[in-house]
Amino acid sequence: MIAVVERSSKGPVDPRLWRYSRSARAYLVLTVVLALVDTAAIIVSAVMLGTVLAGVITSDVRTIGEWSPQLWILFGAILVRTATAWLQSRYGHRAASRVVEELENEVLAAASAMNPRDLDAERESAATVVTRALGGLAPYLTGYLPSLVLAATLTPLTLVVIATQDMTSALIVLFTLPLIPIFMILIGLLTKGRAAATLEAMTRLSAQLLDLLAGLPTLRALGREHGPAARVRALGDAHRRATMRALKIAFLSSMVLELLATLCVALVAVSIGLRLVFGDMALEAGIIALVLAPEVYVPLRRVGTRFHAAEDGVAAADSAFDVLDRRPPVTGGSTVVRATGARIVLSSVSAPARNGFAPYRLDAVLEPGSVTVLAGANGSGKSTSLDVLLGLTSPAEGAATVDGTDLADVDRASWWRQVAWLPQRPVLLPGTLENNLVLTGTRPDPAALDRICAATGFDEVLRELPLGWNTLIGAGGVGLSLGQLQRLALTRVLTSSAPVMLLDEPTAHLDTAAERRVLGTLRALADEGRTIVVVGHRPAVLAAADAVVTVEAHHHVR
């Protein structure tokens, strides 16, 4: 059984599922209760059926009225089983949807709280888990989990009842029952790692496909839009092959377990039939044992087949739990600082990188009313320095202080309300240009907006668009060129009234004239008393700075 082969350290059900999902705990209680009720109804119906059939065949009492109490009990047991199956199906699917939703929200929250540098390495995996893969957990919750609970209740209880009626049949069941787990283990060994490999392939293929789609506007502008067609077709074929391999294994494992369970029940039936022919056992005991024999194997058989059907969801849940287990502790204090006119100091700040620190022992004093440029080689940690100033990354060494207060002790929400940030990859959501302009909650007056658009050159972009600010764009700014996207993001940041402004490569993708206007605007904002911090390396940016701080990295020699 794959649950034994690959997950022995965690048991057949990963305990992290109950820890991270409150709905999963409630669903487990409901499943156990329904399993016990269903087990009792199965045993009662088998006993009543054996009693009535044996009585009708071996006695002269063959009227319905004489057997009405047993028939009513049998009818009641059948109704209970029907109601139990309906409740399990109805509430199982609801609970599964809630569990999947809770886990998706938990993973999204955990990914959002991760260090930006760590998140870059897992962005595609987390996105696939949240948007698609966790949906495969529903068959696990609605199929595998109830079957597992039934295997823990129905199988031993029905075996005990069979033993009270016919010890020979009970011994046959007892010796043949382990064959199903053995074959499940063999199937698990055969399919070991297939689900994880399928999830990895799906993540990789989805990421490549999204990259191709995101680059289509550029390819179209260059007249190369038909170039990726073969690659898209190859990605689709690879995804189809991975999916079909998973389905083939699920169908084959189900067939093997069904055949094995059928042969085991046949051994019990042949034994009972021969002993009934020679008069070595009572008819009532034989019927009860024969009716209950398949019920002993059914839960174990379902455990194997349902698990393989839900294997992709289990692999996705493992990926989700890995993200949740590495969720950073909640940081940030409750101190509220006033950023206006405050001096920000970086004292020997080092942040962890892949093979060392970037930045490494960075010292900088960011004065209000001045423009400070962080310069340095690629990979030296300039963007990470801004993450430290934002409180998104905790330094491994040193500290960042605002007017003498450590940023680690500052309330994050209050600090972020006083900071305007332009990242290297600005966030743009599907909607109108106006929606994205006011995304941060700032709505400038028309006169100020016109001045800022003129400074960033976005007024020229608006003149080229017939709908102006009502122009629709897609996710990530699809519909705009890189230069237009940069101008929009710059316009949004410069409309902010925040006293601290952090800008990562603000003049990237801008021409010389636009760069000169943007730097002039930043100079004017600094003259108003704001603290302006810019990451840049272009000569014009360095020339516009009041202070240039060189950021360096330290890498371990291997």
N, C-alpha and C positions, 0 to 999 in steps of 0.2 A: 504494500500500500504506500502510495507516495507520501502520505502524511507521516508514515513511520520512517521511510527512508530519508526524507529531506528535512523533516521538522520534528524529529524525535526530541530535541531539546526543549521544544515549546509545547509538546503534546499535540493531540489531533486537532485542537482549536487554539489558535494563537491567542494567549491571554491579553495581548495588547488591544484586541478588538473590543473587549469589555472595558478596558481602561479609557480608550479614546472615544467611545460612543455610548452615551447613556441609553439610547434607544435599543442598542444591541443587548444590554443587560435585561431590559424589560421583555424583549423578544425571547431571550433564553428562558426566562421564567415561564412565559406563556407556552413555549414549545415543550418544556418538560411536563407541565400540567396536562396539555393536550395529549402528549405521548402516553402518559399514565392512563388517562381516560380511554384512549384508543386501545391500549393493551388490554385493559379490563373488558372492554366491549368485544374484542376479538376472542378472548378466552370464554366469555359467557356465551357468545353466539356459537362457538365450536361445541361446547358442552351441551347446549340446548339442541343443536342440530344432531349430534350423536345420540342423544337421549330419545328424540322424537323418531328418527329414522330406525334406530335399533328396535324401539318399542313397536312401531308399526309393522316391521318385518317379522319380528319374533313372537308377537302376542296377537291375540284376537281383537284387541281394542284398536279399531282403525277409523273411528269417527273423529271429526275435527273438534267436536265439543269435549271429548275426553282429554285431548292434548292442548286445549286452548291456553292454560296457564304457561306452558312451555313455549307455545307459539307466540304469545304476547311478549314474553321475555325476549325471545329471538328477534321479534319485530322491533322491540325497543332497543336492543343492542345494535341492530342494523341502522336504526335512526340515529343513535348516538355516534356510530362510526361515520355516517354521512355528515352529521353536523360538525364533528371534529375535523373531517377533511375540509369542509367548507370554511370553518373558522381559520384553519391553518393556512389555507390558500388566500383567503381574504386579507387577514391581518399580516400574514407573512410577506406579501408583496408590499403592503403599506410600510411595514417595519423595515423591509429591505431598502425601500426608497429613502426612508428617513436616515437609516444608517449610512448609506452611500452619500447622502447630502451632508451629513455631519462630518464624515471623513474628508469629503472634498473641501468643506469650509475649514476644517482643521489644517489640512495640508496647505491650503492657500494662505492661511494666517501664518503658519510656520515658515513657509517660503518667503513671505513678505518680511518676516522678522529676521531672516538670515543676513549674514554679512553679504553686501553686494558682490564682493569678489567670489565668495563661495556659491552664491546664487547663479552667477554666470555659468559655472561649470555644470549646474543641474537644472538650468532653466527649461530645456526641452523635455527632460525626463519628468519634472514636476508638472509641466503643462500637459503632457500626455496623460499622466496619472489623473489629474484633476478633470480634464475635459472629456476623456474617453475611457481610459482603462478601468477605473473604479466601477464603472457601470457593470463590468463583468462579475462583480462581487454579488449581484442580486441572485443568480442561480446558486451560488454557494450558500447564501442565507436561506433561500426558499426551498432548496433541494437537499444539499449535503448536510446541513445542520440538523433538520428534522430527522433525516435518516440516521444520523449518528446518535441522536437521543433515543430513537427507537431501537437501535442496536444495543444500547445500554439498558433498555427496559424490556422491550418485547421479546428479544431473543432469549435471555436467561429465564424469564417468567414462563414463557411458553414451553421451554425445555423442561422446566420443573413440572408443569402440568402433564406433559407427555410422559414423564417418568412415573407419575402417579397412576397413569392409565396403562402404560406398556413399557416396561424397562428395556426390552429388546430394541424397540424403536428409538428410545431415548439414547441408548448406547450407539446405535448406528448414526444418529444425528450428531452425537458428541464427537465421534471419531471422524466424521466427514466434514463437520463444520470448519475446522482449521484449514481445509483446502482452499476456501474462498480467500481468507487473509493471505495465504501463501501465494496464490496467483495474483492477488493485488500487489504484493511486494514485488513479484517478478515484473508485473506491468510497470510498477513504479520505477524499478531499476532501468527498464527499457526506455521510459519516457523522462528520466531524470534530467532536469534542466531545460526540457523543451518549452515549458511555459515561460520561464525567465527569458529564454532565447527569443521566443515569439514576441514578448513585450519589448525587448530591446530592439528587435527588428522593426516593430511597429513605430517605436519612438524615433529610430533613425530615419526610417522612410518618411514619416510625417514631417520631421524637421527639414529634410532635403526638399520635400514637395513644397512646403511653405516658403522656403528660401527661393525656390524657382518662381513661385507665384508672386512673391514680393518683388522680384527683379524683373517681372514681365514689362512694366512700364518703361524701364530703361532699355530693355531689349527691343521693345517696339519702337522706341525713339531712334534706335540704331538700325532698324530694319531687320532684326534677328529674332523676331517673336516666334518663328516656326522652328528655331534651332532646338529648344528644349523638348520638343514633342516626343522624340525618341526616348529621352531620359525619363519623362513623365510616364510613358508607356512601360518602360522597364521597371520603374518603381511600382506601378500598379500590378504588374505581373509578379514581382517579388513579394508584395503584400498578399496577393491571392494565394501564392504557393505556401507561404507561411501559415495562412489561415486554414487552408485545406489540409496541411499536415496535422494541425491540431485537431481538426474535425475527424480525420481518419483514425487517429489514435483513440479519440473518445468513442467512436462507433465500434472499433475492434475490441476495445476493453469491455464495453458493454456486452458485446456478443459472447465473449469468452466467459464472463461471469454468469450470464443468463444460462448458457449451456451447462456450465458446471453445477449451478444450483438445480437445474432440471434433472440432471443425472443423480444427484444426491437424493432428491425427493423420490425419484424412481426406485432407488434402492429400498427406501422405507416402504413404498407402496407394494413392491414385490414381496418383501418380507411379511407384511401384514396380510396380503392376499394368500400366500402359501399357508400361513398359520390358521387363517380362517377356513381354508379348504379342509385342513386336517383337524379342525376343531380344537386347536391349541390355545385359542384366545376368544374372549367375548367380542361380539359384534360392536357393542357400544364403545368399548375401549378402542377397537380398531378404527372406527369412524372418527372418534375424537382425535386420535393420534394422527390419522391421515389428513384431517382438516388442518391441524395445527402445524404439521411438518413443514409445509411451504412458508408459513409465517416465521419460522425460525431463521430461514435463509434470506428472506426478503430484505430485512434491514441491512444486513452486511452486503448483500448484492447491490443495493441502492447506494450504500456508502461509496463503493468503488466507482460505480457508473456516474453518480452525481458529482463526485469529487473531480473526476476527469473532465466532466462537462463544465465545471466552474474553475478549472485550474488557472485559466488566464486571470480571472478575478482575484484568486489567491496570490498570484505573483504580483499583481498590481497592488494588492493590500500590503504585501511585504515591502514594496517600494515606498508606499505611503507611510508605513510605520517607521521605515528607516529615516525618512525626512522628519517625522514627528519626534523620534527618539533623539535626534540631533538638534531639536529646537533650542535655540539659545535661551538662557534664563531672562526673565523680564528685567530690563535695566532701566536706569533713569530714576531720578529722585523726585522730590516734591517742591524743590526750591524754584521760585519764579524770579528770573533776572530781567532787568530792563536793558535791552540791547542798544538803545539810542545813546550815543556818546560813550559806549563802553569799549574798553580796550580788550581785545581778544589775544591771548598769548598761547602759543604752542611751545611747550617746554620739553625738549628731548623726546619727541613723539616718535615711536616706532610701531608699525603695524605689520602683522604677520603676512608673508607672501608664500608662494609655493616652495621656495627653497631659501628662505631668509626673511628679510624685512624690507618693505617698501611702503612708505618712506622709512628711513633709518635715522633716528636721533635728530629729528627736524626741530629746529628752533626758529620761531617767527613771531613778530609782534605786529598785529594787524590794528592799525590806528584808525579811529573814525575820522572821516574827512579826507581819506587818502585812498589811492589805488595801489594795491599790492599784487604783484604778479608772481605766481609760482611757476618756475621754469625748471627744466631738467630733461634728461634723456627719457626716451620711451621706456615705460616699465619702472620708472623711478618712484612712482607712488604719488603723482600729483593729484589724480582723481581720488585716490584713497584719502589723501589729506583733506579734501573737501568732505568726504564721507565722515571723517573724524570730527570735523567742524559741525556737521549736521547731527552727530550722535548716532549715525547708522553703523559705524565701526568703532569698537572699543580698542584703544591703543594697548599694545602688549607692554609698552614701556612709556613713561612720561605721562603728561596730562595736557588737556586743553582747558583753559579757564576763560571765563567771561567776567571781567571786572573783579577778578580774584576768586570767583566761584567755579569749582570744577564742573565741567559739563556732565560728568557722570552723576552729579547730584541735582541737576537741573531737570525740571519737568519738561519732557520732550514736546508735548503738545504746545505748551506756552512758548517754547523756544522756536519751534517750527513756524508759529504764527508771525514771528519777527524776522524770518529769513526767506529770501527769494533765491531759488536755485535753478540754474540752467545746466542740466546734465549733458553729457556727450550725445546721448540718444534721447531727445526730448519726447515726452509722452503726449501723444495725440490720439484722441478717441474718435470713433466714427460719429459723424454729425456735421454741423455747419462750422465754418470758421469762427463765427461768433461764439458758439458753444465752447470751442477750444480756447478762445481768448479769455473767457470768464471761468475757465475750469478751476482755477485756484481761488475763486470767490471774489476777485477784484474786478469791479466794473468802472473803468476810468471815464471821466467826462469827455465829451466829443473833442473839445479843443486840445486837451492833453494827448488824446489818442492820435489825433492827426499829426501832432508834433513828433510823437514817437514813431509812427509809421513812416514819416518822412525821414527820420534819422536811420531807421533800419532798412529803408528801401521797400517796405511792404506796401507802401502806397502805389508803387508801380505794379506790384502783383495784383492789387485790387482793381486797378484800371484795366488789366488784361482779362479779368473775370467778369462775365456779364452779370452774375448774381451778387458780386461783391462779398460782403460778410455772410450772405446766405448760401454761399457755395458749399456743396456737400463734399466731404472727403471720407476716405475709408480708414480702416485701422492702421495706425502708424503713419498717417499722413499720406496714404495712397491717393494719388491724384495731384500731388504737389511734387515738384522737383526738390532735390536736396537743398538747393539754395533758397527756394520758397519756404520749405519747411523750417530751415534755420531762421529765416526772417520772422516767421510767425511765432516761433518759440521765443525769440529775442524780444519781439513786441510784447508778448504776454509777460515776460519777466520784468521788462522795463516799466510796465504800467503799475507794478507793485509799489506800495508805499513802505515796504519793509526796510528797516534801518540797516540790515546786513544783506548784501547781495553776493552770492557765490556763483561764478560763471565759469563753466568748463569749455574752453575753446569757443568763445562766443563769436569770433569772426571767421570760423571755419566756413568754407563754401561761399564766402562773400568776396566781391571784387574790391579793389583798392579804395574806390570812392566810398562804397558802403562801409568798409572797415573804418575809414577815417571818420565818418559820421557817427558810427556806433561808439568809437573810442571818445569822441567829443561829448556824446551823451553821458557816458560813464564818468567823464571828467566833471561834467556839470552836476551829476548826482553826488559825486564825492564832495564837491564844493558845498552842497547842502548839508554836509555832516554825516553822510552815510559811509558805512564801511564796505568797500568794494574789494573783493578778492577774485582775481582772474587767473585761470590756468592758460598759459600760452607760451609760444616760442617764436612767433613771427616778429620780425624787427620792429614793425610799427607798434605792436602790443607792448614790447619791452620798452620802447621809447616813451610810451604814454604813462609808464608806471612811476609812482613816487618811490616805490621800493621793489626790488627784485630779490626773491628768495630762491636759492637753488636747492632743489629737492634731490636727494640721493638715496640710492638703495644699497643694501648690503646682502649679498648672496653667498650662501655656504659653498665652499669648494668641495666637489665630490671626488 
